[in-house]
Amino acid sequence: MSDLTHTTPDHLHTEPKRLTAGTYVAAFIVLFLILVVFADLFTFILGTIGLVVTFAAFYSDSADHGAHH
């Protein structure tokens, strides 16, 4: 048996493209406006909390990722 190591050229190991911060801010604002227009008070409060937690978790993940590279 031959010992074959599978290596790929460095140009094939590219980082996935990330969206800009402005795109995430725009998405947050659009989703928030949808909550304002279509939700009742209870759904608005829970939706806003969920939206903030989701985007905060993404920001924390992105900041940690950027610090390591």
C-alpha positions as CSV (number, residue, x, y, z in Angstrom):
1,M,0.0,0.0,0.0
2,S,1.2,3.4,-0.8
3,D,1.0,6.2,1.8
4,L,-0.9,9.0,0.1
5,T,-1.5,12.2,2.0
6,H,-4.3,14.3,0.6
7,T,-3.2,17.9,0.6
8,T,-5.0,20.7,-1.1
9,P,-3.4,23.8,-2.5
10,D,-3.6,26.9,-0.2
11,H,-5.7,28.8,-2.7
12,L,-8.6,26.3,-2.1
13,H,-8.7,27.2,1.6
14,T,-10.6,30.4,1.5
15,E,-12.6,32.0,4.3
16,P,-16.3,32.2,3.7
17,K,-17.3,35.7,2.7
18,R,-19.0,37.7,5.5
19,L,-21.6,40.4,5.0
20,T,-20.7,43.9,6.0
21,A,-21.8,45.4,9.4
22,G,-24.2,47.7,7.5
23,T,-26.0,44.8,6.1
24,Y,-26.6,43.3,9.5
25,V,-27.8,46.7,10.9
26,A,-30.2,47.1,7.9
27,A,-31.5,43.5,8.5
28,F,-32.0,44.3,12.2
29,I,-33.9,47.5,11.4
30,V,-36.1,45.9,8.8
31,L,-37.0,43.0,11.1
32,F,-37.6,45.5,14.0
33,L,-39.9,47.6,11.7
34,I,-41.8,44.4,10.8
35,L,-42.4,43.8,14.5
36,V,-43.5,47.4,15.0
37,V,-46.0,47.3,12.2
38,F,-47.5,43.8,12.5
39,A,-47.1,42.6,16.1
40,D,-49.3,43.1,19.1
41,L,-47.6,44.3,22.3
42,F,-46.7,40.9,23.7
43,T,-45.3,39.6,20.4
44,F,-43.4,42.9,20.0
45,I,-41.8,42.6,23.4
46,L,-40.8,39.0,23.0
47,G,-39.7,39.5,19.3
48,T,-37.6,42.5,20.2
49,I,-35.9,40.5,23.0
50,G,-35.3,37.6,20.6
51,L,-34.0,39.9,17.9
52,V,-31.6,41.7,20.2
53,V,-30.3,38.4,21.7
54,T,-29.8,36.9,18.2
55,F,-27.9,39.8,16.8
56,A,-25.9,40.2,20.0
57,A,-24.9,36.5,19.9
58,F,-23.9,37.0,16.2
59,Y,-21.8,40.1,17.1
60,S,-20.1,38.3,19.9
61,D,-19.3,35.3,17.6
62,S,-18.0,37.7,14.9
63,A,-15.8,39.7,17.3
64,D,-14.3,36.5,18.7
65,H,-13.7,35.1,15.2
66,G,-12.0,38.3,14.1
67,A,-9.7,38.4,17.2
68,H,-8.3,34.9,16.4
69,H,-7.4,35.7,12.8
